[in-house]
Amino acid sequence: SIYGENVGQILNLVAAEAAPSRQGVLDILQEKPAHILSELPYLKMPAHHDVRSKDINIKRLGAMLYHAHNIETKDFDELLLLKGMGPRTLQSLALVSEVIFGTATRFSDPARFSFAHGGKDGHPFPVPLNTYDQTIDFLDRIVSKSGLDRSEKISAARKLHEMSRRGEQDFIGDEGKFAEVVELQRKEAMRHGGRTVFDDVKRADRDRSAQNNQLELF
C-alpha cells in the first residue's frame, strides 16, 4: 500500500504496461554520461508551464479557430464526411490533421497544438472529454476502414487542414486577444466534459472536508 497525500495518478513502474518506461530508464542508465550531457543543450523548455501568446503563432491559431467555428461542411463536397460535427470537434480535427499532413515548418510553435484537446493539467484549458472521444472515433474509423471509404475520410481530414492553412493568408492575428481566446476555450471545454487530473484530488479534499465536518457534530 501507499500512504501519503493524494496528488493524482501514480506511475506504477512494476506494472506490465510500464515495460516501455522501464526499458527507457535502463537505456538512459546505459548511456555514457558524456553523451547524455551533450544532448542537454538541445532540450530547451520554457521556464513557465502555462501557454502564453509568445509560445503561439497567433496568425495560424486564429485562422484555424475562425474556420473551424464558421465553416459549413455542407457547402464543400470534400467535407461532407464531417457533416454533423460541431465546431469544437472540427477545431480538434483541424489541428490533428495538421500534425498528420503538415510540413516541418508548421511545427515551429508546438504549443499551438494544445488547443486541440487542452491539457490534463488544465493548460491552456481542461481536456474536453466529449470532443476527445469524437476525435478518437473519427481517427479509429479511418484506421479500421479500407478502400474508398477510408480514402474519402483521409481526403476530408487533409482538406480541413488545407482550408485552414489557406485562410492564414488574409487573417490578421491580435496577440492582445489571446487571454480572451483562452478564457473562451476554457468555457467551451467545460461544456464538452472538461476534466483535469486535479479533479479527483479536489473531490477527495471535499470528501475529507465533509467527513471532518460530520465528525465534528458528535
GROMACS elastic network, one bead per residue, 0.5 to 0.9 nm:
[ bonds ]
;  ai    aj funct       b0    kb
    3     6     6  0.87331   500
    4     7     6  0.88349   500
    6     9     6  0.82352   500
    6   200     6  0.87966   500
    6   201     6  0.62647   500
    6   204     6  0.79587   500
    6   205     6  0.89613   500
    7    10     6  0.83643   500
    7   197     6  0.86774   500
    7   198     6  0.74028   500
    7   200     6  0.86499   500
    7   201     6  0.60451   500
    8   197     6  0.61288   500
    8   198     6  0.64593   500
    8   199     6  0.87215   500
    8   200     6  0.70291   500
    8   201     6  0.62251   500
    9   197     6  0.75967   500
   11    14     6  0.89798   500
   11    15     6  0.89685   500
   11    18     6  0.83509   500
   12    15     6  0.56874   500
   12    17     6  0.87836   500
   12    18     6  0.70000   500
   13    16     6  0.81511   500
   13    17     6  0.83025   500
   13    18     6  0.53264   500
   13    19     6  0.75052   500
   13    21     6  0.72139   500
   13    22     6  0.65163   500
   14    17     6  0.83815   500
   14    18     6  0.66447   500
   14    19     6  0.78127   500
   14    22     6  0.81485   500
   15    18     6  0.53617   500
   15    19     6  0.72680   500
   16    19     6  0.56712   500
   17    20     6  0.75773   500
   17    21     6  0.86120   500
   18    21     6  0.52364   500
   18    22     6  0.62812   500
   18    23     6  0.86945   500
   19    22     6  0.51044   500
   19    23     6  0.61489   500
   19    24     6  0.85549   500
   20    23     6  0.50692   500
   20    24     6  0.60819   500
   20    25     6  0.87047   500
   21    25     6  0.63123   500
   21    26     6  0.87135   500
   22    25     6  0.51866   500
   22    26     6  0.63334   500
   22    27     6  0.86666   500
   23    26     6  0.50401   500
   23    27     6  0.60808   500
   23    28     6  0.86569   500
   24    27     6  0.50414   500
   24    28     6  0.63006   500
   24    29     6  0.86872   500
   25    28     6  0.52294   500
   25    29     6  0.62831   500
   25    30     6  0.87624   500
   26    29     6  0.50427   500
   26    30     6  0.62332   500
   26    31     6  0.87979   500
   27    30     6  0.52064   500
   27    31     6  0.64925   500
   28    31     6  0.52427   500
   28    32     6  0.84619   500
   28    36     6  0.80222   500
   29    32     6  0.79302   500
   29    33     6  0.86090   500
   30    33     6  0.88513   500
   31    34     6  0.84017   500
   31    35     6  0.68264   500
   31    36     6  0.68762   500
   32    35     6  0.53568   500
   32    36     6  0.65839   500
   32    37     6  0.88261   500
   33    36     6  0.51235   500
   33    37     6  0.60926   500
   33    38     6  0.85317   500
   34    37     6  0.51455   500
   34    38     6  0.61415   500
   34    39     6  0.88491   500
   35    38     6  0.50989   500
   35    39     6  0.65907   500
   36    39     6  0.52918   500
   36    40     6  0.65821   500
   37    40     6  0.52314   500
   37    41     6  0.77949   500
   38    41     6  0.68161   500
   38    42     6  0.83617   500
   39    42     6  0.57048   500
   39    43     6  0.70634   500
   40    43     6  0.52815   500
   40    44     6  0.80352   500
   41    44     6  0.68068   500
   45    48     6  0.84488   500
   46    49     6  0.72276   500
   46    55     6  0.89108   500
   48    51     6  0.79880   500
   48    52     6  0.88631   500
   49   123     6  0.79027   500
   50   122     6  0.87959   500
   50   123     6  0.56664   500
   50   124     6  0.64681   500
   51    54     6  0.83940   500
   51    55     6  0.65573   500
   51    56     6  0.80562   500
   51   111     6  0.68368   500
   51   112     6  0.85307   500
   51   114     6  0.85408   500
   51   123     6  0.64741   500
   51   124     6  0.56516   500
   52    55     6  0.54152   500
   52    56     6  0.70018   500
   52   111     6  0.87546   500
   52   124     6  0.85116   500
   52   178     6  0.79685   500
   52   179     6  0.82897   500
   53    56     6  0.52669   500
   53    57     6  0.77670   500
   53    58     6  0.70936   500
   53   175     6  0.62771   500
   53   176     6  0.85729   500
   53   178     6  0.61017   500
   53   179     6  0.80321   500
   54    57     6  0.76824   500
   54    58     6  0.85060   500
   54   175     6  0.84063   500
   55    58     6  0.89119   500
   55   109     6  0.62762   500
   55   110     6  0.80992   500
   55   111     6  0.61765   500
   55   112     6  0.75302   500
   56    59     6  0.86233   500
   56    60     6  0.83069   500
   56    61     6  0.73943   500
   56   108     6  0.88983   500
   56   109     6  0.55264   500
   56   110     6  0.77718   500
   56   111     6  0.62319   500
   56   112     6  0.54124   500
   57    60     6  0.55179   500
   57    61     6  0.62919   500
   57    62     6  0.85692   500
   57   108     6  0.83889   500
   57   109     6  0.62450   500
   57   112     6  0.71564   500
   57   173     6  0.86665   500
   58    61     6  0.51047   500
   58    62     6  0.57862   500
   58    63     6  0.83375   500
   58   112     6  0.86190   500
   58   172     6  0.86080   500
   58   173     6  0.53846   500
   58   174     6  0.69689   500
   58   175     6  0.64836   500
   58   178     6  0.79920   500
   59    62     6  0.52216   500
   59    63     6  0.60361   500
   59    64     6  0.85135   500
   59   168     6  0.63280   500
   59   169     6  0.88486   500
   59   171     6  0.64266   500
   59   172     6  0.61992   500
   59   174     6  0.78962   500
   60    63     6  0.53348   500
   60    64     6  0.61917   500
   60    65     6  0.86781   500
   60   112     6  0.84799   500
   60   164     6  0.82039   500
   60   165     6  0.74340   500
   60   167     6  0.87018   500
   60   168     6  0.60082   500
   60   171     6  0.83992   500
   60   173     6  0.81200   500
   61    64     6  0.52397   500
   61    65     6  0.61943   500
   61    66     6  0.85998   500
   61   112     6  0.66666   500
   61   113     6  0.88417   500
   61   115     6  0.84218   500
   61   168     6  0.88769   500
   61   173     6  0.83617   500
   62    65     6  0.51788   500
   62    66     6  0.60598   500
   62    67     6  0.86298   500
   62   168     6  0.81486   500
   62   171     6  0.74995   500
   62   172     6  0.80726   500
   62   173     6  0.61618   500
   62   174     6  0.83816   500
   63    66     6  0.51553   500
   63    67     6  0.62147   500
   63    68     6  0.85081   500
   63   164     6  0.62788   500
   63   165     6  0.76399   500
   63   166     6  0.87871   500
   63   167     6  0.58496   500
   63   168     6  0.53093   500
   63   169     6  0.87855   500
   63   170     6  0.86838   500
   63   171     6  0.59633   500
   63   172     6  0.82861   500
   63   173     6  0.80235   500
   64    67     6  0.53620   500
   64    68     6  0.59957   500
   64    69     6  0.85445   500
   64    91     6  0.71204   500
   64    94     6  0.71667   500
   64    95     6  0.80011   500
   64   161     6  0.85422   500
   64   163     6  0.87222   500
   64   164     6  0.51498   500
   64   165     6  0.75278   500
   64   167     6  0.77156   500
   64   168     6  0.78888   500
   65    68     6  0.51828   500
   65    69     6  0.61083   500
   65    70     6  0.84434   500
   65    87     6  0.88226   500
   65    91     6  0.63705   500
   65    94     6  0.89832   500
   65   164     6  0.85493   500
   66    69     6  0.54452   500
   66    70     6  0.60161   500
   66    71     6  0.81514   500
   66   164     6  0.85681   500
   66   167     6  0.88419   500
   67    70     6  0.51297   500
   67    71     6  0.53340   500
   67    87     6  0.89088   500
   67    90     6  0.89950   500
   67    91     6  0.83609   500
   67   163     6  0.78672   500
   67   164     6  0.62127   500
   67   167     6  0.75543   500
   68    71     6  0.57628   500
   68    72     6  0.89699   500
   68    86     6  0.88328   500
   68    87     6  0.55065   500
   68    88     6  0.74414   500
   68    89     6  0.84313   500
   68    90     6  0.54396   500
   68    91     6  0.50492   500
   68    92     6  0.87123   500
   68    94     6  0.73316   500
   68   160     6  0.85883   500
   68   164     6  0.78973   500
   69    72     6  0.88123   500
   69    86     6  0.81842   500
   69    88     6  0.72846   500
   69    90     6  0.76943   500
   69    91     6  0.73475   500
   70    87     6  0.75668   500
   71    74     6  0.88741   500
   71    75     6  0.84129   500
   71    87     6  0.81121   500
   72    75     6  0.56089   500
   72    76     6  0.74833   500
   72    79     6  0.88165   500
   72    83     6  0.83443   500
   73    76     6  0.55969   500
   73    77     6  0.78707   500
   73    78     6  0.83638   500
   73    79     6  0.52835   500
   73    80     6  0.58742   500
   73    81     6  0.83481   500
   73    82     6  0.65031   500
   73    83     6  0.54828   500
   73    84     6  0.81470   500
   73    85     6  0.86595   500
   74    77     6  0.70768   500
   74    79     6  0.70982   500
   74    80     6  0.58251   500
   74    82     6  0.86249   500
   74    83     6  0.63113   500
   74    84     6  0.89701   500
   75    79     6  0.80335   500
   75    80     6  0.81016   500
   76    79     6  0.53765   500
   76    80     6  0.65516   500
   77    80     6  0.53927   500
   77    81     6  0.85323   500
   77   156     6  0.89442   500
   78    81     6  0.75193   500
   78    82     6  0.88032   500
   78   152     6  0.79231   500
   78   153     6  0.89398   500
   78   155     6  0.69947   500
   78   156     6  0.54104   500
   78   157     6  0.89471   500
   78   159     6  0.67480   500
   78   160     6  0.86859   500
   79    82     6  0.53352   500
   79    83     6  0.68590   500
   79   153     6  0.86613   500
   79   155     6  0.83962   500
   79   156     6  0.51343   500
   79   157     6  0.79805   500
   79   159     6  0.72845   500
   79   160     6  0.74039   500
   80    83     6  0.50946   500
   80    84     6  0.88294   500
   80   156     6  0.77661   500
   81    84     6  0.85191   500
   81   152     6  0.77527   500
   81   153     6  0.65743   500
   81   156     6  0.67654   500
   82    85     6  0.58359   500
   82    90     6  0.80296   500
   82   153     6  0.83967   500
   82   156     6  0.72529   500
   82   157     6  0.85279   500
   83    86     6  0.85255   500
   85    88     6  0.81084   500
   85    89     6  0.61699   500
   85    90     6  0.66065   500
   85   134     6  0.88102   500
   86    89     6  0.54970   500
   86    90     6  0.63638   500
   86    91     6  0.87372   500
   87    90     6  0.50232   500
   87    91     6  0.60903   500
   87    92     6  0.87942   500
   88    91     6  0.50735   500
   88    92     6  0.65692   500
   88    93     6  0.87984   500
   88   116     6  0.88473   500
   88   131     6  0.68678   500
   88   188     6  0.79757   500
   88   189     6  0.86369   500
   88   192     6  0.86734   500
   89    92     6  0.51610   500
   89    93     6  0.61668   500
   89    94     6  0.85221   500
   89   116     6  0.86424   500
   89   130     6  0.89035   500
   89   131     6  0.54755   500
   89   132     6  0.80189   500
   89   134     6  0.69388   500
   89   135     6  0.66863   500
   90    94     6  0.59071   500
   90    95     6  0.86593   500
   90   135     6  0.87147   500
   90   160     6  0.82940   500
   91    94     6  0.52071   500
   91    95     6  0.66055   500
   91    96     6  0.87655   500
   91   115     6  0.81406   500
   91   116     6  0.65044   500
   92    95     6  0.53833   500
   92    96     6  0.61518   500
   92    97     6  0.85299   500
   92   113     6  0.87802   500
   92   115     6  0.73473   500
   92   117     6  0.64785   500
   92   131     6  0.76119   500
   92   132     6  0.80226   500
   92   135     6  0.69787   500
   93    97     6  0.58082   500
   93    98     6  0.83498   500
   93   116     6  0.74135   500
   93   135     6  0.64535   500
   93   138     6  0.87312   500
   93   157     6  0.71591   500
   93   160     6  0.78787   500
   93   161     6  0.84438   500
   94    97     6  0.52341   500
   94    98     6  0.62601   500
   94    99     6  0.88904   500
   94   116     6  0.80465   500
   94   157     6  0.73099   500
   94   158     6  0.86181   500
   94   160     6  0.57953   500
   94   161     6  0.54065   500
   94   164     6  0.74213   500
   95    99     6  0.64557   500
   95   100     6  0.88240   500
   95   112     6  0.85651   500
   95   113     6  0.61438   500
   95   114     6  0.88754   500
   95   115     6  0.78239   500
   95   116     6  0.58377   500
   95   161     6  0.74195   500
   96    99     6  0.51519   500
   96   100     6  0.64917   500
   96   101     6  0.87697   500
   96   113     6  0.78863   500
   96   116     6  0.70797   500
   96   135     6  0.86003   500
   96   157     6  0.86161   500
   96   161     6  0.86447   500
   97   101     6  0.59017   500
   97   102     6  0.75366   500
   97   154     6  0.89941   500
   97   157     6  0.56707   500
   97   158     6  0.61987   500
   97   159     6  0.88561   500
   97   160     6  0.73716   500
   97   161     6  0.58034   500
   98   101     6  0.51599   500
   98   103     6  0.82730   500
   98   106     6  0.79217   500
   98   113     6  0.89963   500
   98   157     6  0.87736   500
   98   158     6  0.78927   500
   98   160     6  0.87071   500
   98   161     6  0.55726   500
   98   162     6  0.84562   500
   98   165     6  0.89395   500
   99   102     6  0.56176   500
   99   103     6  0.84006   500
   99   106     6  0.84252   500
   99   107     6  0.81766   500
   99   113     6  0.83396   500
  100   103     6  0.88173   500
  100   158     6  0.83969   500
  101   157     6  0.88341   500
  101   158     6  0.65753   500
  101   161     6  0.75813   500
  101   162     6  0.89520   500
  102   105     6  0.79462   500
  102   106     6  0.60097   500
  102   107     6  0.80820   500
  102   161     6  0.78939   500
  102   162     6  0.89460   500
  103   106     6  0.56043   500
  103   107     6  0.76894   500
  104   107     6  0.57593   500
  104   108     6  0.78369   500
  105   108     6  0.60833   500
  106   109     6  0.75132   500
  106   110     6  0.84998   500
  107   110     6  0.54006   500
  107   111     6  0.89779   500
  107   112     6  0.87575   500
  107   113     6  0.89030   500
  108   111     6  0.89669   500
  109   112     6  0.59076   500
  109   113     6  0.81264   500
  110   113     6  0.57372   500
  110   114     6  0.77394   500
  111   114     6  0.55461   500
  111   115     6  0.79541   500
  112   115     6  0.58993   500
  112   116     6  0.81955   500
  113   116     6  0.55986   500
  113   117     6  0.81232   500
  113   118     6  0.84629   500
  114   117     6  0.60652   500
  114   118     6  0.50462   500
  114   119     6  0.66431   500
  114   123     6  0.80321   500
  114   124     6  0.70004   500
  114   125     6  0.86896   500
  115   118     6  0.53436   500
  115   119     6  0.85392   500
  115   124     6  0.71768   500
  115   125     6  0.80505   500
  115   182     6  0.89507   500
  115   185     6  0.82559   500
  116   132     6  0.85610   500
  117   125     6  0.82385   500
  117   126     6  0.78942   500
  117   127     6  0.53603   500
  117   128     6  0.63168   500
  117   129     6  0.82063   500
  117   131     6  0.75537   500
  117   132     6  0.62895   500
  117   189     6  0.85845   500
  118   121     6  0.85651   500
  118   122     6  0.68707   500
  118   123     6  0.61940   500
  118   124     6  0.57191   500
  118   126     6  0.54709   500
  118   128     6  0.72714   500
  118   185     6  0.88405   500
  118   186     6  0.87631   500
  118   189     6  0.81822   500
  118   194     6  0.89443   500
  119   122     6  0.51331   500
  119   123     6  0.50689   500
  119   124     6  0.64227   500
  119   125     6  0.61861   500
  119   126     6  0.57007   500
  119   127     6  0.55711   500
  119   195     6  0.89089   500
  119   196     6  0.73273   500
  120   123     6  0.73514   500
  120   125     6  0.83355   500
  120   126     6  0.61906   500
  120   127     6  0.59655   500
  120   195     6  0.70820   500
  120   197     6  0.55776   500
  120   198     6  0.82776   500
  121   124     6  0.84626   500
  121   125     6  0.80900   500
  121   126     6  0.70339   500
  121   127     6  0.86082   500
  121   195     6  0.88198   500
  121   196     6  0.54624   500
  121   197     6  0.60852   500
  121   198     6  0.71251   500
  122   127     6  0.71298   500
  122   186     6  0.86823   500
  122   194     6  0.88971   500
  122   195     6  0.76999   500
  122   196     6  0.56231   500
  122   197     6  0.81604   500
  122   198     6  0.85188   500
  123   126     6  0.65806   500
  123   127     6  0.88459   500
  124   182     6  0.65631   500
  124   183     6  0.88385   500
  124   185     6  0.82107   500
  124   186     6  0.76521   500
  125   128     6  0.85030   500
  125   182     6  0.71782   500
  125   183     6  0.80899   500
  125   185     6  0.66078   500
  125   187     6  0.85274   500
  125   189     6  0.69059   500
  125   190     6  0.88401   500
  125   194     6  0.80673   500
  125   195     6  0.89314   500
  125   196     6  0.87271   500
  126   129     6  0.88021   500
  126   185     6  0.89608   500
  126   186     6  0.66417   500
  126   189     6  0.62182   500
  126   190     6  0.72861   500
  126   193     6  0.87073   500
  126   195     6  0.51303   500
  126   196     6  0.54617   500
  127   130     6  0.88401   500
  127   131     6  0.84709   500
  127   132     6  0.74141   500
  127   189     6  0.66078   500
  127   190     6  0.83850   500
  127   192     6  0.86368   500
  127   193     6  0.76335   500
  127   195     6  0.52712   500
  127   196     6  0.64531   500
  128   131     6  0.54970   500
  128   132     6  0.60626   500
  128   133     6  0.87243   500
  128   188     6  0.81448   500
  128   190     6  0.66102   500
  128   191     6  0.77962   500
  128   192     6  0.50176   500
  128   193     6  0.50332   500
  128   195     6  0.65796   500
  129   133     6  0.60776   500
  129   134     6  0.85781   500
  129   189     6  0.82831   500
  129   192     6  0.64304   500
  129   193     6  0.51218   500
  129   194     6  0.59297   500
  129   195     6  0.69897   500
  130   133     6  0.52316   500
  130   134     6  0.63188   500
  130   135     6  0.87597   500
  130   192     6  0.53532   500
  130   193     6  0.57836   500
  130   194     6  0.81291   500
  131   134     6  0.50282   500
  131   135     6  0.61742   500
  131   136     6  0.86253   500
  131   189     6  0.85418   500
  131   192     6  0.64914   500
  131   193     6  0.81917   500
  132   135     6  0.52727   500
  132   136     6  0.63382   500
  132   137     6  0.86513   500
  133   136     6  0.51230   500
  133   137     6  0.60620   500
  133   138     6  0.86696   500
  134   138     6  0.62236   500
  134   139     6  0.86926   500
  135   138     6  0.51968   500
  135   139     6  0.63011   500
  135   140     6  0.84830   500
  136   139     6  0.51550   500
  136   140     6  0.58795   500
  136   141     6  0.85195   500
  137   141     6  0.61763   500
  137   142     6  0.87149   500
  138   141     6  0.52156   500
  138   142     6  0.64800   500
  138   143     6  0.89177   500
  138   153     6  0.85890   500
  139   142     6  0.50408   500
  139   143     6  0.63515   500
  139   144     6  0.86375   500
  139   153     6  0.89393   500
  140   143     6  0.51308   500
  140   144     6  0.59938   500
  140   145     6  0.83977   500
  141   144     6  0.51118   500
  141   145     6  0.58192   500
  141   150     6  0.77940   500
  141   153     6  0.84642   500
  142   145     6  0.54810   500
  142   146     6  0.78770   500
  142   149     6  0.81831   500
  142   150     6  0.53043   500
  142   151     6  0.81545   500
  142   153     6  0.62553   500
  142   154     6  0.68800   500
  143   146     6  0.77375   500
  143   150     6  0.74538   500
  144   150     6  0.80912   500
  145   148     6  0.87118   500
  145   149     6  0.65621   500
  145   150     6  0.51676   500
  145   151     6  0.88387   500
  146   149     6  0.63133   500
  146   150     6  0.50608   500
  146   151     6  0.76202   500
  147   150     6  0.56273   500
  147   151     6  0.63500   500
  147   152     6  0.88690   500
  148   152     6  0.61127   500
  148   153     6  0.86930   500
  149   152     6  0.52656   500
  149   153     6  0.64431   500
  149   154     6  0.88058   500
  150   153     6  0.52389   500
  150   154     6  0.62717   500
  150   155     6  0.85747   500
  151   154     6  0.51822   500
  151   155     6  0.60969   500
  151   156     6  0.86640   500
  152   156     6  0.61824   500
  152   157     6  0.87427   500
  153   156     6  0.50426   500
  153   157     6  0.63485   500
  153   158     6  0.86484   500
  154   157     6  0.51759   500
  154   158     6  0.61765   500
  154   159     6  0.85584   500
  155   158     6  0.50719   500
  155   159     6  0.60273   500
  155   160     6  0.86051   500
  156   159     6  0.50617   500
  156   160     6  0.62343   500
  156   161     6  0.88356   500
  157   160     6  0.51815   500
  157   161     6  0.65869   500
  157   162     6  0.88526   500
  158   161     6  0.52547   500
  158   162     6  0.62765   500
  158   163     6  0.87316   500
  159   163     6  0.60623   500
  159   164     6  0.85519   500
  160   163     6  0.53382   500
  160   164     6  0.63568   500
  160   165     6  0.87076   500
  161   164     6  0.52486   500
  161   165     6  0.61575   500
  161   166     6  0.86957   500
  162   165     6  0.50370   500
  162   166     6  0.61320   500
  162   167     6  0.85280   500
  163   166     6  0.52392   500
  163   167     6  0.61952   500
  163   168     6  0.89923   500
  164   167     6  0.51041   500
  164   168     6  0.67858   500
  165   168     6  0.54740   500
  165   169     6  0.77692   500
  166   169     6  0.59118   500
  166   170     6  0.82875   500
  167   170     6  0.61414   500
  167   171     6  0.64423   500
  168   172     6  0.79583   500
  169   172     6  0.84906   500
  173   176     6  0.89832   500
  173   177     6  0.87480   500
  174   177     6  0.57687   500
  174   178     6  0.72647   500
  175   178     6  0.52908   500
  175   179     6  0.84108   500
  176   179     6  0.73348   500
  176   180     6  0.83011   500
  177   180     6  0.51656   500
  177   181     6  0.62220   500
  177   182     6  0.87771   500
  178   181     6  0.50276   500
  178   182     6  0.62573   500
  178   183     6  0.86664   500
  179   182     6  0.51282   500
  179   183     6  0.62350   500
  179   184     6  0.86832   500
  180   183     6  0.51363   500
  180   184     6  0.62493   500
  180   185     6  0.86141   500
  181   184     6  0.51290   500
  181   185     6  0.61572   500
  181   186     6  0.86563   500
  182   186     6  0.61798   500
  182   187     6  0.87711   500
  183   186     6  0.50281   500
  183   187     6  0.64191   500
  183   188     6  0.86118   500
  184   187     6  0.52028   500
  184   188     6  0.61201   500
  184   189     6  0.85437   500
  185   189     6  0.59587   500
  185   190     6  0.86310   500
  186   189     6  0.50697   500
  186   190     6  0.63825   500
  186   191     6  0.88498   500
  186   194     6  0.81447   500
  187   190     6  0.52659   500
  187   191     6  0.65563   500
  187   192     6  0.89899   500
  187   194     6  0.87728   500
  188   191     6  0.52039   500
  188   192     6  0.66336   500
  188   194     6  0.83571   500
  189   192     6  0.51232   500
  189   193     6  0.65378   500
  189   195     6  0.83624   500
  190   193     6  0.53136   500
  190   195     6  0.75953   500
  191   194     6  0.69109   500
  195   198     6  0.82224   500
  195   199     6  0.67155   500
  196   199     6  0.56303   500
  196   200     6  0.83097   500
  197   200     6  0.65623   500
  197   201     6  0.76371   500
  198   201     6  0.50728   500
  198   202     6  0.62187   500
  198   203     6  0.85741   500
  199   202     6  0.51657   500
  199   203     6  0.61229   500
  199   204     6  0.85940   500
  200   204     6  0.60782   500
  200   205     6  0.85686   500
  201   204     6  0.50764   500
  201   205     6  0.62052   500
  201   206     6  0.86643   500
  202   205     6  0.50170   500
  202   206     6  0.62113   500
  202   207     6  0.86114   500
  203   206     6  0.50824   500
  203   207     6  0.61793   500
  203   208     6  0.86470   500
  204   207     6  0.50103   500
  204   208     6  0.61626   500
  204   209     6  0.85071   500
  205   208     6  0.51154   500
  205   209     6  0.60626   500
  205   210     6  0.85422   500
  206   210     6  0.60338   500
  206   211     6  0.84566   500
  207   210     6  0.50910   500
  207   211     6  0.60789   500
  207   212     6  0.85460   500
  208   212     6  0.60596   500
  208   213     6  0.85282   500
  209   212     6  0.50689   500
  209   213     6  0.61152   500
  209   214     6  0.85515   500
  210   213     6  0.50920   500
  210   214     6  0.61625   500
  210   215     6  0.86751   500
  211   214     6  0.50942   500
  211   215     6  0.62546   500
  211   216     6  0.87286   500
  212   215     6  0.51178   500
  212   216     6  0.63178   500
  213   216     6  0.51880   500
  213   217     6  0.68885   500
  214   217     6  0.54508   500
  214   218     6  0.75749   500
  215   218     6  0.57162   500
